[in-house]
Amino acid sequence: MSGRQPDAPVPRPVSLQRWEHVAFVHWRYPVAALRPFVPASLDVQQIDGSGWVGLVPFRLVRLRAPGLPAVPGWSTFPELNLRTYVSDGTRDGVLFLRVLCGRRLVVTAFRAGLGLPYVHAAGRVERDGTATSYEGDGTRAHVIVGTAEEPDPVVASLTGRWSAFTHHLGRLWRVPVEHQPWPLHRARLDRLQTDMLADAGLPLPEDLPLVHWSPGVDVRVGVPRLAGR
């Protein structure tokens, strides 16, 4: 398990979904290298003395509104996000730098409603024995899944995140999420090809990444609110 519990429950979610076959690929970055990408109202969070960037591909399953069934064939699709880790002084969370999503309607809703950097891109996620493959819009990754583990505090902090921040229409917003602690496995990258770091304007990382994998969690997404609330 990830070792981190949700900040608070989401009693009235606006969306229910499941995140499956999730890979966490994390690189250390100097805080100064990330500062230009983060709104002034947020701090680049230092974890173990560094800023971090995460590349997180997964399959989103059974997307639906509360009380309604998932739409067969539409409610399951791949997603790949590039993110860094931030704090508003009260809560920590993630700031998305770029998100590739397999559903145009979802992309339009998040771009128009919250200013999130969603981009439509076809892709796929395949599980084969102890390996999971991800592919989409210039990114190809092959992750070899190892044994389950109890993560150290650094990994727990990087994976256990309950808020997504976005700066939209001159205001800082926070989207709360709730799910059970991540069941995590050790993993290694057998192959990675991606343009996402360069497309976001990030320098290439100098160190090898930390790699983990999870079979998935059920997720409740709450109503966006102004940060600090």
Kinemage of the C-alpha trace (Angstrom):
@kinemage 1
@onewidth
@group {chain A} dominant
@subgroup {mainchain}
@vectorlist {calphas} color= white
{ca met a 1} P 0.000 0.000 0.000
{ca ser a 2} L 1.089 3.575 -0.575
{ca gly a 3} L 1.060 4.428 3.117
{ca arg a 4} L -0.934 7.637 2.602
{ca gln a 5} L -4.613 8.077 3.324
{ca pro a 6} L -6.875 10.621 1.583
{ca asp a 7} L -6.846 14.161 2.998
{ca ala a 8} L -10.626 14.101 3.352
{ca pro a 9} L -13.574 12.068 2.078
{ca val a 10} L -15.416 13.105 -1.083
{ca pro a 11} L -19.007 12.568 0.106
{ca arg a 12} L -20.712 13.918 -3.034
{ca pro a 13} L -18.567 13.059 -6.052
{ca val a 14} L -19.244 14.456 -9.500
{ca ser a 15} L -17.460 11.525 -11.141
{ca leu a 16} L -16.730 7.882 -10.354
{ca gln a 17} L -14.053 5.901 -12.149
{ca arg a 18} L -11.331 3.300 -11.780
{ca trp a 19} L -7.648 3.712 -12.639
{ca glu a 20} L -6.076 0.394 -13.745
{ca his a 21} L -2.586 -0.845 -14.692
{ca val a 22} L -1.005 2.355 -13.417
{ca ala a 23} L 2.722 2.959 -13.912
{ca phe a 24} L 4.547 5.628 -11.910
{ca val a 25} L 7.796 6.781 -13.522
{ca his a 26} L 9.452 9.514 -11.423
{ca trp a 27} L 12.537 11.637 -11.993
{ca arg a 28} L 14.290 14.073 -9.645
{ca tyr a 29} L 14.524 17.680 -10.863
{ca pro a 30} L 16.065 20.811 -9.380
{ca val a 31} L 13.349 23.032 -7.949
{ca ala a 32} L 14.652 25.941 -10.037
{ca ala a 33} L 14.090 23.937 -13.237
{ca leu a 34} L 10.412 23.413 -12.345
{ca arg a 35} L 9.618 26.881 -10.999
{ca pro a 36} L 8.808 28.392 -14.459
{ca phe a 37} L 6.087 25.771 -14.967
{ca val a 38} L 4.307 26.357 -11.649
{ca pro a 39} L 1.914 29.272 -10.912
{ca ala a 40} L 3.277 31.829 -8.453
{ca ser a 41} L 0.509 30.954 -5.978
{ca leu a 42} L 1.895 27.410 -5.653
{ca asp a 43} L 5.183 26.139 -4.251
{ca val a 44} L 7.235 23.494 -5.997
{ca gln a 45} L 7.213 20.785 -3.368
{ca gln a 46} L 10.529 19.331 -2.329
{ca ile a 47} L 10.486 15.644 -1.498
{ca asp a 48} L 13.738 14.164 -0.241
{ca gly a 49} L 15.453 17.435 -1.153
{ca ser a 50} L 14.320 17.547 -4.791
{ca gly a 51} L 11.493 18.556 -7.035
{ca trp a 52} L 9.978 15.688 -9.018
{ca val a 53} L 8.316 15.020 -12.353
{ca gly a 54} L 6.101 11.997 -12.876
{ca leu a 55} L 5.045 10.250 -16.083
{ca val a 56} L 1.918 8.243 -15.250
{ca pro a 57} L 0.185 6.092 -17.894
{ca phe a 58} L -2.894 4.045 -17.022
{ca arg a 59} L -6.248 2.811 -18.223
{ca leu a 60} L -9.311 4.700 -17.019
{ca val a 61} L -12.249 2.334 -16.565
{ca arg a 62} L -15.994 2.768 -15.931
{ca leu a 63} L -16.087 6.565 -16.050
{ca arg a 64} L -19.594 7.606 -15.000
{ca ala a 65} L -21.662 10.091 -13.033
{ca pro a 66} L -23.011 8.936 -9.647
{ca gly a 67} L -26.246 7.000 -10.039
{ca leu a 68} L -25.671 6.318 -13.731
{ca pro a 69} L -24.116 3.285 -15.414
{ca ala a 70} L -20.920 3.437 -17.407
{ca val a 71} L -21.405 3.666 -21.178
{ca pro a 72} L -20.167 0.405 -22.748
{ca gly a 73} L -17.252 0.953 -25.106
{ca trp a 74} L -16.901 4.661 -24.260
{ca ser a 75} L -16.193 4.751 -20.530
{ca thr a 76} L -12.863 2.911 -20.789
{ca phe a 77} L -9.849 4.566 -22.427
{ca pro a 78} L -6.107 5.207 -21.958
{ca glu a 79} L -4.708 8.282 -20.249
{ca leu a 80} L -1.141 9.474 -19.793
{ca asn a 81} L -0.246 12.429 -17.618
{ca leu a 82} L 2.967 14.348 -17.035
{ca arg a 83} L 2.943 16.122 -13.699
{ca thr a 84} L 4.912 17.776 -10.971
{ca tyr a 85} L 4.268 18.072 -7.243
{ca val a 86} L 3.151 21.254 -5.556
{ca ser a 87} L 1.645 22.767 -2.412
{ca asp a 88} L -0.677 25.713 -1.822
{ca gly a 89} L 0.567 26.051 1.751
{ca thr a 90} L -2.326 24.017 3.138
{ca arg a 91} L -2.497 20.917 0.963
{ca asp a 92} L -0.101 19.240 -1.390
{ca gly a 93} L -1.130 17.852 -4.741
{ca val a 94} L -0.266 17.486 -8.401
{ca leu a 95} L 0.015 20.050 -11.169
{ca phe a 96} L -0.490 18.569 -14.625
{ca leu a 97} L 1.954 19.747 -17.281
{ca arg a 98} L 0.345 17.747 -20.089
{ca val a 99} L -2.336 15.036 -20.248
{ca leu a 100} L -3.009 12.725 -23.188
{ca cys a 101} L -6.555 11.360 -23.110
{ca gly a 102} L -8.378 8.966 -25.408
{ca arg a 103} L -11.810 10.697 -25.280
{ca arg a 104} L -12.469 14.007 -27.032
{ca leu a 105} L -15.448 14.882 -24.826
{ca val a 106} L -13.340 14.505 -21.677
{ca val a 107} L -10.583 16.639 -23.213
{ca thr a 108} L -13.046 19.390 -24.155
{ca ala a 109} L -14.696 19.384 -20.720
{ca phe a 110} L -11.458 19.653 -18.760
{ca arg a 111} L -9.884 22.241 -21.050
{ca ala a 112} L -12.942 24.495 -21.154
{ca gly a 113} L -14.119 23.996 -17.585
{ca leu a 114} L -10.817 24.028 -15.690
{ca gly a 115} L -8.082 25.007 -18.110
{ca leu a 116} L -6.322 21.684 -17.642
{ca pro a 117} L -3.727 20.855 -20.335
{ca tyr a 118} L -5.621 17.913 -21.828
{ca val a 119} L -4.852 16.823 -25.396
{ca his a 120} L -6.741 14.187 -27.364
{ca ala a 121} L -4.565 11.235 -28.353
{ca ala a 122} L -5.359 7.656 -29.222
{ca gly a 123} L -3.470 5.003 -27.282
{ca arg a 124} L -3.588 1.593 -25.730
{ca val a 125} L -2.737 -0.255 -22.528
{ca glu a 126} L -2.012 -3.980 -22.585
{ca arg a 127} L -1.284 -6.372 -19.739
{ca asp a 128} L 0.646 -9.571 -20.515
{ca gly a 129} L 1.772 -11.700 -17.595
{ca thr a 130} L 4.241 -9.679 -15.535
{ca ala a 131} L 4.515 -6.846 -18.100
{ca thr a 132} L 2.328 -3.859 -18.986
{ca ser a 133} L 2.743 -1.900 -22.221
{ca tyr a 134} L 1.580 1.650 -22.878
{ca glu a 135} L 1.458 3.404 -26.235
{ca gly a 136} L 0.114 6.730 -27.449
{ca asp a 137} L 1.135 9.874 -29.358
{ca gly a 138} L 4.864 9.252 -29.476
{ca thr a 139} L 5.139 7.575 -26.087
{ca arg a 140} L 5.919 3.872 -25.763
{ca ala a 141} L 6.675 2.243 -22.442
{ca his a 142} L 7.108 -1.363 -21.377
{ca val a 143} L 7.061 -1.939 -17.621
{ca ile a 144} L 8.096 -5.208 -15.957
{ca val a 145} L 6.118 -5.664 -12.761
{ca gly a 146} L 7.826 -7.086 -9.691
{ca thr a 147} L 6.765 -7.971 -6.187
{ca ala a 148} L 4.385 -6.014 -3.983
{ca glu a 149} L 6.122 -3.720 -1.538
{ca glu a 150} L 5.564 -1.316 1.317
{ca pro a 151} L 6.949 1.927 -0.120
{ca asp a 152} L 9.346 4.250 1.629
{ca pro a 153} L 8.207 7.795 2.553
{ca val a 154} L 9.403 9.269 -0.751
{ca val a 155} L 7.357 6.855 -2.875
{ca ala a 156} L 4.371 7.188 -0.529
{ca ser a 157} L 4.446 10.967 -0.926
{ca leu a 158} L 4.794 10.846 -4.721
{ca thr a 159} L 1.923 8.407 -5.234
{ca gly a 160} L -0.469 9.404 -2.437
{ca arg a 161} L -1.984 12.619 -3.828
{ca trp a 162} L -5.508 13.848 -3.158
{ca ser a 163} L -5.689 17.184 -4.986
{ca ala a 164} L -5.071 18.385 -8.529
{ca phe a 165} L -4.401 22.123 -8.885
{ca thr a 166} L -5.094 24.310 -11.889
{ca his a 167} L -4.883 28.041 -12.573
{ca his a 168} L -7.937 29.089 -14.583
{ca leu a 169} L -9.620 32.433 -15.255
{ca gly a 170} L -7.234 34.184 -12.902
{ca arg a 171} L -7.985 31.922 -9.934
{ca leu a 172} L -6.290 28.877 -8.415
{ca trp a 173} L -8.586 25.858 -8.209
{ca arg a 174} L -8.291 22.499 -6.472
{ca val a 175} L -9.976 19.282 -7.583
{ca pro a 176} L -10.257 16.817 -4.649
{ca val a 177} L -10.033 13.062 -5.152
{ca glu a 178} L -10.502 10.097 -2.854
{ca his a 179} L -9.398 6.490 -3.239
{ca gln a 180} L -7.944 3.715 -1.121
{ca pro a 181} L -4.153 3.653 -0.617
{ca trp a 182} L -2.330 2.413 -3.694
{ca pro a 183} L -1.383 -1.281 -3.770
{ca leu a 184} L 2.125 -0.820 -5.156
{ca his a 185} L 4.635 -3.156 -6.787
{ca arg a 186} L 8.262 -2.683 -7.585
{ca ala a 187} L 8.782 -2.326 -11.328
{ca arg a 188} L 11.426 -1.567 -13.913
{ca leu a 189} L 11.365 0.069 -17.307
{ca asp a 190} L 12.225 -2.398 -20.019
{ca arg a 191} L 11.711 0.331 -22.624
{ca leu a 192} L 10.692 3.998 -22.695
{ca gln a 193} L 10.360 6.313 -25.658
{ca thr a 194} L 8.582 9.632 -25.103
{ca asp a 195} L 8.508 13.212 -26.338
{ca met a 196} L 6.350 14.439 -23.460
{ca leu a 197} L 9.168 15.929 -21.397
{ca ala a 198} L 10.554 17.851 -24.358
{ca asp a 199} L 7.080 18.875 -25.565
{ca ala a 200} L 6.380 20.358 -22.128
{ca gly a 201} L 9.644 22.327 -22.301
{ca leu a 202} L 11.395 20.356 -19.562
{ca pro a 203} L 15.104 19.558 -19.684
{ca leu a 204} L 15.899 15.883 -19.908
{ca pro a 205} L 16.387 14.259 -16.487
{ca glu a 206} L 19.900 13.468 -15.359
{ca asp a 207} L 19.111 10.472 -13.147
{ca leu a 208} L 17.446 7.129 -13.727
{ca pro a 209} L 13.767 7.081 -12.713
{ca leu a 210} L 12.011 5.448 -9.803
{ca val a 211} L 9.460 3.015 -11.260
{ca his a 212} L 6.407 1.498 -9.589
{ca trp a 213} L 3.190 -0.114 -10.738
{ca ser a 214} L -0.283 -0.635 -9.317
{ca pro a 215} L -3.167 -2.870 -10.404
{ca gly a 216} L -5.468 0.059 -9.654
{ca val a 217} L -7.912 1.827 -7.352
{ca asp a 218} L -11.532 3.005 -7.430
{ca val a 219} L -11.724 6.800 -7.468
{ca arg a 220} L -14.201 9.481 -6.403
{ca val a 221} L -13.644 12.943 -7.929
{ca gly a 222} L -15.124 15.895 -6.097
{ca val a 223} L -16.436 19.319 -7.075
{ca pro a 224} L -13.666 21.777 -8.035
{ca arg a 225} L -13.209 24.495 -5.438
{ca leu a 226} L -11.016 27.503 -4.919
{ca ala a 227} L -7.671 26.501 -3.469
{ca gly a 228} L -7.369 27.014 0.266
{ca arg a 229} L -10.861 25.646 0.885
